[in-house]
């Protein structure tokens, strides 16, 4: 009888050790499998809360620059450090290029920005971003141009306009 009790005890202990071993091997895999899903969900939430609208385009500085006004119409503000991470495409219809950000606006082609009606350096809901584009070539009157602005998280708006 005591032999059966010892055998049962050994089998119970072995079973418990096996269960703990299995859990310690499988549990981290299950948890890490959820990380990409959580990350993607956070990214999608960020995109859903971001929205912009191109309001107006015009030539400026004697026709050597193009000014574009873009309003933040989403509920999420964008910090000034992320605005420069945005993508800007500009050029004649069918012949446009990505324009690099340049804080000083000195190297053509480039773009820089200022936030209108802002009390801080963040582009908050309802505020307008004035983008100054310095293209390689002076915009030609009567020509159709393409502008596409994409925020750091992939939300974008585009439009065509004709230089007058």
Secondary structure by P-SEA (a helix, b strand, c coil): caaaaaaaaaaaaaaaaaaaaaaaacaaaaaaaaaaaaaaaaaaaaaaabbbbbccccccccccbbbbbbbccccccccccccccbbbbbccccbbbbbbbbcccccccbbbbbbcccccccccccbbbbbbbbccccccccbbbbbbbbcccccccccccccc
